[in-house]
Amino acid sequence: MDAAAAVSAMRELLADTVTRLQSAGVRDEALAEWKPVRRLLPSQPTMLPSSRAWRLGSLLLDAEGRLYATGIVTRAIQPKDFNADKSVAAEARRDLQRAAVRGRFATGDSVNVDYIPVQLEALEFDGENLVFHDNATTAPLATYITDRLELVLHPF
């Protein structure tokens, strides 16, 4: 199999994965883009809905069969202000949650921003498979997708 055939086979696998996720009614997550802060009138950072996708490990798959590497994930909830936890990291998490709420996502919805499109043609080809790399995994992409799909469909 050459690289072009591997990309074609991956597109077919992704289309089948979308069909299986839709048929099973698997919950998807919001994809969002940052709304620029206006310069003339002060405004707060906001996330605007762009699409929806299913989480497959460290990848997101949308209904059109496009893959994305995850970026920042938050929940659309109004955070509580804690007097005890004033760390910079905790405040940054609360700011993300507030931005998701301002974007009018459903309460409790998972919202992904700063995700990165995965170009199948640009992935490493090892002579047989497209290869997926993340911080913890190096595996054939087809195996990774299939394994994550099974975990989503049959979690226990």
KEFIRO-974535 format. One line per field, with one value per atom (N, C-alpha, C): residue in three letters; chain; atom name; y, x, z. Coordinates in steps of 0.1 Angstrom, whole numbers, m for minus. Example, Ala and Ser with C-alpha at 12.3 -4.5 7.8 and 13.67 -1.06 7.14 Angstrom:
type = [ALA_ALA_ALA_SER_SER_SER]
mol = [A_A_A_A_A_A]
atom = [N_CA_C_N_CA_C]
yy = [m57_m45_m33_m22_m11_0]
xx = [132_123_132_128_137_129]
zz = [78_78_78_71_71_79]
***
This chain:
type = [MET_MET_MET_ASP_ASP_ASP_ALA_ALA_ALA_ALA_ALA_ALA_ALA_ALA_ALA_ALA_ALA_ALA_VAL_VAL_VAL_SER_SER_SER_ALA_ALA_ALA_MET_MET_MET_ARG_ARG_ARG_GLU_GLU_GLU_LEU_LEU_LEU_LEU_LEU_LEU_ALA_ALA_ALA_ASP_ASP_ASP_THR_THR_THR_VAL_VAL_VAL_THR_THR_THR_ARG_ARG_ARG_LEU_LEU_LEU_GLN_GLN_GLN_SER_SER_SER_ALA_ALA_ALA_GLY_GLY_GLY_VAL_VAL_VAL_ARG_ARG_ARG_ASP_ASP_ASP_GLU_GLU_GLU_ALA_ALA_ALA_LEU_LEU_LEU_ALA_ALA_ALA_GLU_GLU_GLU_TRP_TRP_TRP_LYS_LYS_LYS_PRO_PRO_PRO_VAL_VAL_VAL_ARG_ARG_ARG_ARG_ARG_ARG_LEU_LEU_LEU_LEU_LEU_LEU_PRO_PRO_PRO_SER_SER_SER_GLN_GLN_GLN_PRO_PRO_PRO_THR_THR_THR_MET_MET_MET_LEU_LEU_LEU_PRO_PRO_PRO_SER_SER_SER_SER_SER_SER_ARG_ARG_ARG_ALA_ALA_ALA_TRP_TRP_TRP_ARG_ARG_ARG_LEU_LEU_LEU_GLY_GLY_GLY_SER_SER_SER_LEU_LEU_LEU_LEU_LEU_LEU_LEU_LEU_LEU_ASP_ASP_ASP_ALA_ALA_ALA_GLU_GLU_GLU_GLY_GLY_GLY_ARG_ARG_ARG_LEU_LEU_LEU_TYR_TYR_TYR_ALA_ALA_ALA_THR_THR_THR_GLY_GLY_GLY_ILE_ILE_ILE_VAL_VAL_VAL_THR_THR_THR_ARG_ARG_ARG_ALA_ALA_ALA_ILE_ILE_ILE_GLN_GLN_GLN_PRO_PRO_PRO_LYS_LYS_LYS_ASP_ASP_ASP_PHE_PHE_PHE_ASN_ASN_ASN_ALA_ALA_ALA_ASP_ASP_ASP_LYS_LYS_LYS_SER_SER_SER_VAL_VAL_VAL_ALA_ALA_ALA_ALA_ALA_ALA_GLU_GLU_GLU_ALA_ALA_ALA_ARG_ARG_ARG_ARG_ARG_ARG_ASP_ASP_ASP_LEU_LEU_LEU_GLN_GLN_GLN_ARG_ARG_ARG_ALA_ALA_ALA_ALA_ALA_ALA_VAL_VAL_VAL_ARG_ARG_ARG_GLY_GLY_GLY_ARG_ARG_ARG_PHE_PHE_PHE_ALA_ALA_ALA_THR_THR_THR_GLY_GLY_GLY_ASP_ASP_ASP_SER_SER_SER_VAL_VAL_VAL_ASN_ASN_ASN_VAL_VAL_VAL_ASP_ASP_ASP_TYR_TYR_TYR_ILE_ILE_ILE_PRO_PRO_PRO_VAL_VAL_VAL_GLN_GLN_GLN_LEU_LEU_LEU_GLU_GLU_GLU_ALA_ALA_ALA_LEU_LEU_LEU_GLU_GLU_GLU_PHE_PHE_PHE_ASP_ASP_ASP_GLY_GLY_GLY_GLU_GLU_GLU_ASN_ASN_ASN_LEU_LEU_LEU_VAL_VAL_VAL_PHE_PHE_PHE_HIS_HIS_HIS_ASP_ASP_ASP_ASN_ASN_ASN_ALA_ALA_ALA_THR_THR_THR_THR_THR_THR_ALA_ALA_ALA_PRO_PRO_PRO_LEU_LEU_LEU_ALA_ALA_ALA_THR_THR_THR_TYR_TYR_TYR_ILE_ILE_ILE_THR_THR_THR_ASP_ASP_ASP_ARG_ARG_ARG_LEU_LEU_LEU_GLU_GLU_GLU_LEU_LEU_LEU_VAL_VAL_VAL_LEU_LEU_LEU_HIS_HIS_HIS_PRO_PRO_PRO_PHE_PHE_PHE]
mol = [A_A_A_A_A_A_A_A_A_A_A_A_A_A_A_A_A_A_A_A_A_A_A_A_A_A_A_A_A_A_A_A_A_A_A_A_A_A_A_A_A_A_A_A_A_A_A_A_A_A_A_A_A_A_A_A_A_A_A_A_A_A_A_A_A_A_A_A_A_A_A_A_A_A_A_A_A_A_A_A_A_A_A_A_A_A_A_A_A_A_A_A_A_A_A_A_A_A_A_A_A_A_A_A_A_A_A_A_A_A_A_A_A_A_A_A_A_A_A_A_A_A_A_A_A_A_A_A_A_A_A_A_A_A_A_A_A_A_A_A_A_A_A_A_A_A_A_A_A_A_A_A_A_A_A_A_A_A_A_A_A_A_A_A_A_A_A_A_A_A_A_A_A_A_A_A_A_A_A_A_A_A_A_A_A_A_A_A_A_A_A_A_A_A_A_A_A_A_A_A_A_A_A_A_A_A_A_A_A_A_A_A_A_A_A_A_A_A_A_A_A_A_A_A_A_A_A_A_A_A_A_A_A_A_A_A_A_A_A_A_A_A_A_A_A_A_A_A_A_A_A_A_A_A_A_A_A_A_A_A_A_A_A_A_A_A_A_A_A_A_A_A_A_A_A_A_A_A_A_A_A_A_A_A_A_A_A_A_A_A_A_A_A_A_A_A_A_A_A_A_A_A_A_A_A_A_A_A_A_A_A_A_A_A_A_A_A_A_A_A_A_A_A_A_A_A_A_A_A_A_A_A_A_A_A_A_A_A_A_A_A_A_A_A_A_A_A_A_A_A_A_A_A_A_A_A_A_A_A_A_A_A_A_A_A_A_A_A_A_A_A_A_A_A_A_A_A_A_A_A_A_A_A_A_A_A_A_A_A_A_A_A_A_A_A_A_A_A_A_A_A_A_A_A_A_A_A_A_A_A_A_A_A_A_A_A_A_A_A_A_A_A_A_A_A_A_A_A_A_A_A_A_A_A_A_A_A_A_A_A_A_A_A_A_A_A_A_A_A_A_A_A_A_A_A_A_A_A_A_A_A_A_A_A_A_A_A_A]
atom = [N_CA_C_N_CA_C_N_CA_C_N_CA_C_N_CA_C_N_CA_C_N_CA_C_N_CA_C_N_CA_C_N_CA_C_N_CA_C_N_CA_C_N_CA_C_N_CA_C_N_CA_C_N_CA_C_N_CA_C_N_CA_C_N_CA_C_N_CA_C_N_CA_C_N_CA_C_N_CA_C_N_CA_C_N_CA_C_N_CA_C_N_CA_C_N_CA_C_N_CA_C_N_CA_C_N_CA_C_N_CA_C_N_CA_C_N_CA_C_N_CA_C_N_CA_C_N_CA_C_N_CA_C_N_CA_C_N_CA_C_N_CA_C_N_CA_C_N_CA_C_N_CA_C_N_CA_C_N_CA_C_N_CA_C_N_CA_C_N_CA_C_N_CA_C_N_CA_C_N_CA_C_N_CA_C_N_CA_C_N_CA_C_N_CA_C_N_CA_C_N_CA_C_N_CA_C_N_CA_C_N_CA_C_N_CA_C_N_CA_C_N_CA_C_N_CA_C_N_CA_C_N_CA_C_N_CA_C_N_CA_C_N_CA_C_N_CA_C_N_CA_C_N_CA_C_N_CA_C_N_CA_C_N_CA_C_N_CA_C_N_CA_C_N_CA_C_N_CA_C_N_CA_C_N_CA_C_N_CA_C_N_CA_C_N_CA_C_N_CA_C_N_CA_C_N_CA_C_N_CA_C_N_CA_C_N_CA_C_N_CA_C_N_CA_C_N_CA_C_N_CA_C_N_CA_C_N_CA_C_N_CA_C_N_CA_C_N_CA_C_N_CA_C_N_CA_C_N_CA_C_N_CA_C_N_CA_C_N_CA_C_N_CA_C_N_CA_C_N_CA_C_N_CA_C_N_CA_C_N_CA_C_N_CA_C_N_CA_C_N_CA_C_N_CA_C_N_CA_C_N_CA_C_N_CA_C_N_CA_C_N_CA_C_N_CA_C_N_CA_C_N_CA_C_N_CA_C_N_CA_C_N_CA_C_N_CA_C_N_CA_C_N_CA_C_N_CA_C_N_CA_C_N_CA_C_N_CA_C_N_CA_C_N_CA_C_N_CA_C_N_CA_C_N_CA_C_N_CA_C_N_CA_C_N_CA_C_N_CA_C_N_CA_C_N_CA_C_N_CA_C_N_CA_C_N_CA_C_N_CA_C_N_CA_C_N_CA_C_N_CA_C_N_CA_C_N_CA_C_N_CA_C_N_CA_C]
yy = [m12_0_12_22_34_45_56_67_71_73_78_68_55_44_44_46_47_58_70_82_78_72_69_59_49_39_46_55_62_71_77_85_76_64_54_50_47_43_55_67_78_80_78_79_68_56_45_48_54_57_67_77_87_81_72_65_57_50_42_51_62_71_77_81_87_76_64_53_50_50_47_59_70_82_87_85_90_105_110_124_130_142_149_161_168_180_192_204_216_219_224_230_245_253_268_275_287_297_308_314_326_338_345_358_369_376_387_397_402_412_425_433_446_456_464_474_487_491_504_502_492_489_478_479_468_456_444_432_421_411_399_389_381_370_360_356_348_337_325_314_314_312_311_297_291_278_277_267_265_252_241_228_219_206_196_185_177_166_156_143_133_132_129_128_113_111_98_99_97_99_113_115_129_135_129_134_137_146_149_146_140_137_143_152_158_150_154_147_146_154_154_145_138_129_136_149_156_153_152_150_162_164_175_170_175_173_182_177_185_197_207_219_221_231_234_229_223_218_223_228_233_229_233_231_244_245_257_257_262_263_277_282_294_290_293_288_296_289_295_302_313_319_314_308_302_311_315_323_315_302_294_291_291_288_300_308_320_318_306_303_308_311_316_306_293_282_280_281_280_291_303_315_314_309_307_297_286_276_283_291_298_308_314_324_316_304_296_292_288_284_296_308_320_323_322_325_315_302_293_297_301_305_317_327_339_334_323_318_311_311_305_290_283_268_263_251_245_243_245_243_229_228_215_210_216_211_212_202_203_211_221_230_229_227_226_239_245_256_253_260_259_244_238_224_227_216_218_207_212_202_192_180_169_167_170_167_153_144_130_129_137_136_140_148_152_143_132_123_114_109_100_87_82_69_60_48_39_28_30_19_11_11_3_12_20_28_42_50_64_63_70_68_80_78_88_89_102_105_115_112_123_121_128_127_113_105_92_80_82_72_74_63_62_49_50_38_41_30_32_40_50_58_50_40_32_24_19_11_20_32_42_45_49_52_41_29_17_14_15_12_22_35_46_45_41_39_28_17_6_10_18_23_32_40_49_41_31_24_14_8_m2_1_11_16_6_m4_m13_m27]
xx = [9_0_9_6_13_6_12_7_m7_m9_m22_m33_m30_m40_m42_m32_m34_m43_m41_m50_m64_m66_m79_m86_m78_m84_m87_m79_m82_m94_m97_m109_m121_m120_m131_m134_m123_m124_m130_m126_m132_m147_m151_m165_m173_m168_m174_m175_m165_m164_m175_m177_m187_m201_m203_m216_m219_m209_m210_m213_m206_m208_m222_m227_m240_m251_m249_m259_m260_m249_m249_m253_m255_m259_m249_m236_m225_m225_m223_m223_m211_m214_m203_m199_m189_m185_m184_m185_m184_m170_m169_m157_m160_m150_m152_m140_m143_m132_m132_m121_m120_m127_m135_m140_m130_m125_m116_m122_m114_m118_m118_m129_m130_m120_m114_m105_m112_m122_m128_m138_m145_m154_m149_m146_m141_m151_m145_m153_m145_m152_m145_m142_m132_m129_m142_m145_m157_m153_m159_m158_m171_m169_m181_m181_m193_m195_m190_m183_m179_m184_m185_m189_m190_m192_m192_m183_m178_m170_m170_m166_m165_m151_m149_m135_m131_m120_m114_m100_m99_m86_m81_m69_m64_m68_m77_m82_m97_m101_m115_m119_m131_m136_m149_m150_m163_m172_m184_m194_m190_m181_m176_m164_m159_m148_m135_m135_m122_m117_m104_m97_m90_m90_m83_m76_m64_m57_m63_m65_m71_m62_m69_m62_m65_m73_m78_m92_m95_m109_m114_m126_m132_m147_m154_m168_m175_m187_m195_m203_m196_m203_m199_m207_m204_m196_m183_m175_m177_m175_m176_m163_m163_m151_m147_m135_m131_m120_m122_m113_m100_m101_m90_m80_m86_m78_m76_m66_m64_m52_m48_m37_m39_m28_m29_m36_m32_m38_m53_m57_m71_m79_m74_m81_m82_m71_m72_m82_m84_m95_m108_m110_m123_m126_m115_m117_m121_m116_m120_m135_m139_m153_m162_m158_m166_m167_m156_m157_m166_m166_m176_m190_m193_m206_m210_m201_m204_m207_m202_m204_m218_m225_m239_m239_m229_m229_m239_m244_m253_m245_m252_m245_m240_m227_m221_m214_m217_m211_m196_m189_m175_m172_m163_m160_m145_m141_m127_m123_m112_m107_m92_m86_m72_m69_m79_m77_m70_m63_m55_m59_m63_m67_m55_m59_m49_m50_m40_m39_m34_m43_m39_m27_m27_m16_m2_m3_10_15_7_12_23_31_42_35_42_37_49_47_58_60_53_54_41_34_21_10_13_3_6_m5_m3_0_10_14_10_4_m1_9_12_21_14_14_11_21_19_28_30_20_20_20_17_14_21_26_30_24_15_8_2_m1_m8_m21_m24_m36_m49_m50_m62_m64_m53_m54_m58_m52_m56_m71_m76_m90_m99_m96_m104_m104_m93_m92_m100_m99_m106_m121_m125_m139_m145_m138_m143_m144_m135_m136_m148_m151_m163_m176_m176_m188_m191_m180_m181_m171_m175_m165_m162_m170_m167_m166]
zz = [0_0_0_m8_m8_0_2_11_7_m6_m11_m8_m9_m6_9_17_31_36_29_32_28_17_12_22_26_35_49_53_65_64_53_51_52_46_47_62_69_83_91_89_96_93_80_76_83_84_91_106_111_126_129_120_122_122_113_112_125_129_142_154_155_166_166_154_152_156_151_153_168_175_189_198_192_200_209_206_214_216_228_230_224_217_211_219_215_223_213_219_211_207_194_189_189_194_195_190_185_181_191_194_202_194_201_196_200_190_193_203_212_221_213_214_207_214_205_210_215_208_211_223_223_234_242_255_263_263_261_261_267_272_278_267_269_259_259_247_245_235_236_227_218_205_196_190_190_185_170_166_152_147_155_151_163_160_171_167_177_174_185_182_192_196_209_214_213_206_205_211_224_230_229_223_221_208_201_188_189_180_179_164_162_149_147_136_134_124_122_114_99_95_81_80_91_90_91_96_98_112_113_126_131_144_150_162_165_177_188_200_210_214_218_224_238_241_254_255_266_269_282_282_294_294_305_305_306_300_300_313_324_337_343_351_358_370_370_381_394_405_418_421_428_432_446_446_459_465_478_485_487_489_492_480_468_456_447_450_442_433_430_421_407_400_386_377_379_371_374_386_389_384_384_379_364_357_343_339_346_344_345_355_357_346_341_330_317_315_303_305_317_319_317_321_319_304_297_282_275_280_274_277_289_293_284_282_274_260_255_242_240_251_251_248_253_251_262_260_270_283_294_307_308_312_313_301_289_277_277_272_270_258_259_248_246_233_228_220_224_216_214_204_201_196_190_184_171_166_154_144_132_121_118_117_113_98_91_76_74_70_68_58_48_38_44_55_61_72_75_86_81_90_87_81_71_65_66_73_76_65_54_44_43_54_55_61_71_78_80_81_86_101_106_120_128_140_149_160_164_175_184_197_207_218_229_240_246_245_252_242_229_220_206_201_187_182_173_168_154_147_134_137_129_132_131_122_121_134_139_152_163_164_174_174_162_160_164_159_162_177_183_198_206_202_209_207_194_191_200_201_210_224_229_243_245_235_235_235_226_224_235_241_251_263_271_281_292_294_305_300]
***
